[in-house]
Amino acid sequence: MRVLAKLLAFPRSAAGRPSLVLALGGCNLVLVQWIMVRELTALLMGTEMVALFVTGSAFAGYSFGYLISNRLSDHTVRLLAMITLPLHLMLPILYRLIMVVLSGMDSYRIGFVLLLALTPFTVSAFYSLFLPRFISVQGNLVRLYGIELVGSVFGVLFLFLAGGRGLLALYIPYTAILLVILMLVNVSRRFVVGLAILAALWLAVLPGLDATSNAYVYRSVHGIPGAESLASVYSPYQKVDVLRDGGGNLYLYLNGLMDYGSGSLMRFNVILSGVPAQLIRPNQMAIVGSGSMASVGFASPYAGHVTTVELDPVVSDLGRRHFGAINHLDQVHNWTLVTDDAKHFFGSTAARYDLIVMDVPAPFTIQEATLHSAEYYALLKDHLTPDGVVSVSLSNTLSTSHTLSMRVVAGLLANFKEVLVVTAGSADLSFAYASDRLPFDSAAVEKTLRANDETQFVIYQPLAVRLLVSAARPISLDDMSLVWDMSVSRVSRLLGLR
């Protein structure tokens, strides 16, 4: 097949163009995939299965581009180059509008097929067209592919520098790089200039469109009345959204899943953090996870010092900036924030705590599941004082029909002699307090619950808990099947299959 001379068989004076195109393309591919994966995972209410589908779809697009690269005409390649920038700049807004329309038609499930089908062709395929065509002219696959990988590394480095600064911080360099690529492949200068002007105008209004469309999704799909987007950030780990409804109530969503925002979640923090802090009066206390940081506000009056360990700096920053009326951090003077992975933190400190609170999401991903594993609870045990307690949400009510809660408690029982469980009606969840020697009894727990306005609750004594959970398997690093089972179950419900 004849190869376009200007695009591929560069004159000697332009011998460096293929390398530059590949390096810049590799960088941009990382940036746009970052945006795409974060946005789609949140729109599809991310679990491990959703993240796998999105990532797999992106790689399928890349493979498809490799396959068809040398079969496309010169005109088609140039046409794709010209439409890529406006299409990619519209992606977050376009994805959201599609999901809102589908939700309004009671066809949300179609989004799983439609968005994942669109992804390879709107994101990955274009950037994979260049490498095979350059190889067909110059040969040397290893060198050219290595150059593309180097560009990808620079894209990753840029994400670490600007990934938490909002959509505009990613799209400005992305746009500049893609315009340079268009010039390198000899797209008409007049067209490139016109495209640059349109892109600049779009970028000028993008922050407003980003906030408006994001709020539109939460009003239409999540049912938050009068939702207003206060912050929406692609962090190194997830998409983080802070919203306010028409009544002034605040919400925090992580990858499209609510972390804070309902009355039951406020009570969640009371039972998880406030009640055990009042029972123990810890000298040293650690909270894993931050979210709204309401747990700090409830526990700090009863603790000598509170340390919060949070992996994602974006979550802790937004919690401090937007949830002050809930966590009252301006009045807390015995608190320290540590940005670190909890496993690394406890694995590298000699400190011991009277109370460790696990304020983390349900194990919808492998990363979250490790924080519910028997091995992780063993690590926590090594950092408790003799009467120290671990407080854990079971992410469900304790019942033999709820595999998640049973397996979390099984992991605790594999490490601690006593596990007391409270099912709180106001939160509609169960909570476990685990220790080798609980420094309180059920009567003290009941008294403290009532003092915190909890009127409907069930307390399971340690012996009853052990008998109830005796047949359950702990979550372990060798057995993360629960993550996949939960992902399949959640996606099946969203698709209306169960």
N, C-alpha and C positions, 0 to 999 in steps of 0.2 A: 504494500500500500504506500502511495506517495505521502510523504510527510511534509507538512507546511514548513517552508524554508524559514520564514520569519519567526515561527514559534519554536521550531526544534533545531534545524540545521543552522545555528547562529553563525554569523561571520566571525572570523578570527578575532576581530576587535571586541566582540561581545561574548567571548568564550566563557566568561564568568557568570553569564546570565542564568544558565540552568542551575548552578549551585545556589545563586541568590534566590531564585524563585522557589527552589525546594526548601531552603532554610526558612524563608519568610512564610511559606505555606505551612511548614511544620509548626511554626510558632502560632500562626492563626488558627490552625486546626485545634490545637490544645485550648485556645481561648474560647472558640465558639462551641466546642464540645462541652467545656465546663459550664457555659451558660445553658446549653441544651439539656444536659444531664440533670443539673440542679432544678431547672424549671419543670421538666417533664416528671421527675421523681416527685416533686411537690404537688403538681396538678393531679397526678395519679395516686396521691396519698401514699407516699413511699414506704415500701417494705423491701426486704432483701430481694424478693422476687421481682418487684418493679424495677429496682436498680439494675438487676441482672438483665431484664428485658431491654431497658433503655440502652445500656452499654452494649449489649449484643447487637441491637439494631444499628447503633452507630458503626460498629466494626463490620457489620454486613454491608453497609453503605460503602465503606472504604474498599472492601473486597470487590463489590460491584463496580466501583470506579476503575480498579485495576483491570478487571475483566474486559470492560468495554472501551478502555482508553484508546487503543490503537485501531478501534473499529469506527470511531467517530470521525466525521469529516472536519476539515479545518474550520469551516464556517460554524459548525455546531459547537466546537470547543470555544471559539471566540464568543459566540452567543452566550454560552454558559458563564464565561468569565464576566460578561457585562451585566448579567442579571443576578449574579451571586450576591453582590454587596447589598442592593435594596432588599433582596429576599432575606438575607441573614439579619439585617438590621431590624426587620419586622418580626423575627421569630418569637421573642417572648410575648409580644402583644398578640400576634397571630395565634399562637398556641392557646393563650387564655381565652380569646374570643371564641375559638372553636369549642372549647370545653363549656363555656357559658351557654352557647347556642345548643349544644348537645344536651346539657343539663335541663335547659328550658323545654326541650322536646322529650324529656324523660328518657333520654338515650345516652346517659353518661357512659355506659359500658362501651359504646362505640369508640369513645376516645382511646381506649386501650389498643384498639386495632388501628384507627385512623392516624393518631399521632405517632405511634411506633412505626407505621408504614411510611409516613411522610419523612420521618427523621433521616433515614439513610440518604434520601435524594436531596433534601434541603440543607444538609450539613456536611456529611462526610464525603459524598461521592465526588464533588468538584475538586477537592484538594488532592484526591488520589489519581487524577487524570494525568498529572505531569510526569511522575516518576517513570512509568512504562514507556512513555513517548521519548523521554530523554535517553533512557537506556537503549532504545531501538536505534538511536543515532550515535551516541557516544560509547555505549557499552558500560562496563565497570559498575555493576549493580551495588557492590559493597560500598564503594566510595560515595555514590549518589544517595543511597539509602542512609548511609552514615551522616551525610550532610543534612538530610531531612530530620533525622533523629536529634542532631545538635540543635536545629531550630526548635524542635519540640521541647528540649531541655530549657531553652531560653523562655519558652512560653510558660513552662511550669514555674520557673524562677519568678517571672513577672506576676503570676497568680499569687505567689506568697507575698509579694510586695503590695499588690493592689486588689487582691481577691476579696477583701472585706470592705471595700470602699464604695460599693454600689455598682449598678449596671453601667453607668456612664463611664466610669473609670476603666472598664474593660473595653467598651465599644469605641472609644476615641483612638487608642492605639490599634485596635483591630481594623478600623476603617482606614487609617493611614497606611497600614501594611498592605491591605488589599488593593488600595489605589496604586501603590508602588508595583505590586504584582501585575496589575492591568497594564501599566506602562511598559513593564519588562516583556510582556507577551505581545506588545505592539498593538494594543487596542487604541483606537483613534484618540489623539490627544484632546480633541474637541469634546468627545464623549466623556473622557475621564474628567475633564474640567467641569462639565455639566453635572456629572455624577457627584463630584466632590462638593459642589454647591448644594445640591439636594441633600446630600448626606449631612452637611453642616447644619442645614435647617432642621433636619430630622433630629439630630443629636441635641439641638437647642431645646426642642420640646419633649425629648425623650423622658427626662425625669418626671415631668407631669403626667405623661401618658403611662409611664411605668406604674406610678402610684395609683392612678385612676383605674387602669385595667386590673391591677392586683386587687384593689378594693372591690371591683366589680365581680371578680371570681368569688371572693369571700361572702359577698352579699347573695350571689346567685347560686353558688354550688354548696357553700357551707352554711348558708342560712343565717348569717349574722346581720341583723337589721341595721341599716344605715352605716355599714362598715366603712371606715376611713383608714387608709394605709398610713401608718406613722413611720414605719421603717420596713424595708425589704432588702435583705443582703444575702448574697451567695458567700457563705463562709467557707473555709477550707474543708468543712465536714458536712454542710447541709445548707438548705435554704431556710433562713430565719425571717419570720414575719411578725411584726407588732402591729396590732389593729385596735381601733376604738369604735364601739358601736354608737348608735344614735343616743343611747342613754348615758354615754360616758364611760362604760365598762371597757376594761382593757383585755386584750387577748394576745397570747403568744403561741405561734405555730412553728413547729420544727418539721421541715419536709412535708408540709401539708397536714400534719397531725397535731391536734391541740395539746399543748403542754400546760397552758394556763388559760382560764377564761370563763369558767362556770362556777356556780356556787359549790358544787361538789369538789372541784379542784382546790378551792380555798380551804374547805374542810380537810382535804387530802393533806395539806401542809400542817394543819393543826394536829391531826392524829399521827402523822409520820414523824414530825419534828417537835412540836410544842409539848405534846403529852409526855413523851419519854424524857424530854429535858426537865419538865417539872417533877417527874418521878425520881430522876437520878440526881439532879442539880450537879451536872458534870463540871469538873475543874477544866478539863480539856475536851473539846468536842469537835468532830469533823463532819462536814456535810459534803457528800460527793454529788456534784451537779448543782447548777445554779438556777436556771430558768428565770422566774420572776423574782427569785431570792426571798420569797415570802417565808421560807423555812428559817432563814436567818433571823427575820423579825420576830417570829414566834419563839425561837429557842434562846436568843441572846440574853434576855432578861434573867434567865435561870442558869447561865453558864459562866464560868470564869473567862474562857476564851473560845471563840468559834473560828474554825478554819474551813473555808469553802474551797474545794478542789474542782476546777472546771476545765475541761479539755478545750472547749471552743471559746476563744476570747470575744467573739462577736456576741454570743449569748450573754456572757457576763456583762459586757459593755452595755448592751441594750437593756438588760435587766436593771442596771444601775440608773440609766438615763430615763427610762420610761415608767418604771414601776415603783418610784419612790413613795407614792401614796399608799402602796401595799406593803412594801418591805421595810419602810421607815429607816433606811440605812443611814440617813443623816443624823439619827439619834443613837446609832449603834457605834460604840467605841471599843468594843472588845472583839473585833472581827478582822480577819485577814483573808484575802483572796489569793489563791495560788493557781496559776494557769499551768496545768500539767495533766497528763493521763493518769487516772487514779491508780492503775496497776504500777506504773513507774513511780508515782509518788510514794505509795506504801512500800514498794520494794526498795526504796532508797532512803527512807527515813528511819531513825531509831525512836521517834516519838511514839508515845502510847496515849490512848484516848479512853475516856470513861464512856463515851457515846459516839458511835459512828452512824450517821444517817445516810441511806442510799436514796437520794432524790433524783432518780434517773428514769428514763422512759422504759416502757415495756420492751422486751427483747424482740423487736421486729427485724433487727439486723444482727449480724455476727458480732460487731463491735459492742452493741448493747448487751447481747447474750453473755459475753465474757464477764460482764459485771453482775451476772446472776448465777455464775457457775460455782460449783463446789470448790474448785481450786482458788477462785477469787475470795470466797468466804474464809478459806484457810489462811489466806494472806491477811485479811482483816483481823482474824483472831490473833495473829502474831503481834498486832499493834493495839490490842485492848489491854486495859488494866485488869487485875484478877476478877473484879466484879463488872467489867465493861460490857456494854450491850451494843448490838447491831440492830438498827431499825430499818425494816425493808417493806416496801409496798409489794403486794403479791400480784398487782396489776389485774386482779379479778377477785371474786369472793372465794373463800376456801370451800371447796366441794370436790367430791370424787369425780364429778362431771366436768371439772375445769382443770385440764391437764397442766396449764401454765402455773397456776397457784400451787398445785400439788408438787410439781417438780422444783419450784423455787424453795418451798419448805423442805423438800427432801435434801436439797443442797445445804441448807442450814443445819438440818439434823445430822448430816454427815460430819459436821464440825463442832456443833455445840450440844451440850447435854440438855439444855432447857430451851424450848421455843414456845412462847405464848403468842396466841393469835387473837387479834381483835377484828371483828367485822363491824364496821361503822355504817349505820344506815344513811347518814347524811352524805357520806362519800361514795356509798354503794361499792365499797372495796374492803378487802381484808389487809391487815398489816401484821407483820411478825416482829416480835421483840425477842432476840436470841442472845444467849449467854451461857457460859458454863455454870454460872451461879447468879440467877436473876436477883438484883437487889431490891425487888418489890414483889408483892403477891397480887393475885387477882382482885382482892378487895381494894388495894391501893389504886389499881388501874381503874376499877369502876368508879371510885371516888373522884379521880382526876378527870375521867371522861365526863362525868356529870358536871364538874366544875367548869368544864369547857363547853357546856351547852349541848353535849351529846346525849340524847335521850333514848335512841334506839340502837342498841348494839348487842353483840354476842361475844363473850370471852371464852376462848378455848384453852383449857388448862394444858400445861406441857404434856402430861400423860395422854390426854385425849388427842392432842395433835400428833403425837408419835404413833398412836394406834391408827388414826385416820390415814396417815401418809405412809404407813409401813411398806406398802407395795410400790410406791412411786420411785422412779429413777431420777437422780439429780441431773440437772444440766451440767455438762462437763465439757472440757476442751476437746475431748474425744467424741462427744455426742452432742452436736448442735442441731439435731434433726428437728427440734421444736421450732427453730427459726423458720425453716422451710415449711413446716406444717402450718404455722401461723400465717406465713405469707400466702400460701395457697388458699387457706381459709378466707383471709381478708379479701384477696383478689376475687375469689369465687363469689363472695357476697356482693362485692361491687359490680360484678358482671351479672348478678342475678341468678347464679347457678345453684345457690343454696340459700 
